[in-house]
């Protein structure tokens, strides 16, 4: 029986205000936002699943990641830290996970199960404090933590400068396709604050109209 996930479609309360701000402050946003105005960020609503999916998706195509995830999701009755810790390594490997990704997912489950993460305090913590917590987990780097801030916690002002799509999108929309440095990208993004997450999302849409959820 398939292990189905409920995808929570949530439009952040700040979205409309963010769009107004961005269209007023930035000529590119003024052009982009009306093209994609009916859709917004989506969250899966489960912190552990969101992070586990991000580990599965590392260094593989979106299609390959989905295939492996679908196989992996069939192993436990429900994807929770406790249930994942009960799985056999051989079964996880058979689902298509590399030995390293198995280690990462187990470490993630241990962090959740042991209470090492301040999950209930995340709403009160700063972006950087949450990033510091998450990058202490094996297999989770700053980019993954930033995606989590955007797509799970719906933080409004995340600027993921390590994201290739954001850099490419800034290059295409602001520099006629010329290569862009992190500093140049940061300068472009300065007027976006305090809604860098929203602007980043629209930059992604300019490259790929279909939204991605993490």
Secondary structure, DSSP 8 states (H G I E B T S, - for coil): -------B----TTHHHHHHHHHHH-HHHHHHGGGGTT----B-S-HHHHHHHHHHTTTS-HHHHHHHHHHHHTTSSS--HHHHHTS-HHHHHHTT--HHHHHHHHHHHHHHHHT-S-GGGGGGS-HHHHHHHHTTSTT--HHHHHHHHHHTS--TT---TT-HHHHHHHHHHHSTT----HHHHHHHHGGGTT-HHHHHHHHHHHH-SS----
